[in-house]
Amino acid sequence: MSEDISDPGHGNSPAAWTAVIVILIAFVVGTVAFWLDAPAVVMGAAGLAVVGLLIGWGMARAGYGVGGSRIAPQEHATTTDR
C-alpha cells in the first residue's frame, strides 16, 4: 500500500466547481418549485442546469479546467510531508 499514486485531479478546477454550484442551485430551485406546483419555475431551473453545464464547458475551454493553462497545479499533502 505504499505505492505512489498520482492524483488525476477529478474535477478539482474552477470550471468544475462553478458548474457544480450553478447546477446545484438549479436543482434546489427546481425541487422547491416542483413542490410548490410552479411549472414555469421548474422549466426555468432545468434551463439553468443546462446553462451550468455550458458555463463549465466554456470555462474548461478557456483554460480553467483540470490541467488548464490558466490555473496553477496544486500538490496534495501526503503523510510524509507533515
Buried (B, 14 or more C-beta within 10 A) or exposed (E): EEEEEEEEBEEBBBBBBBBEEBBEBBBEBBEEBEEEEBEEBBEBBBEBBEBBEEBBEBBBEEBBBBEBEEBEEEEEEEEEEE
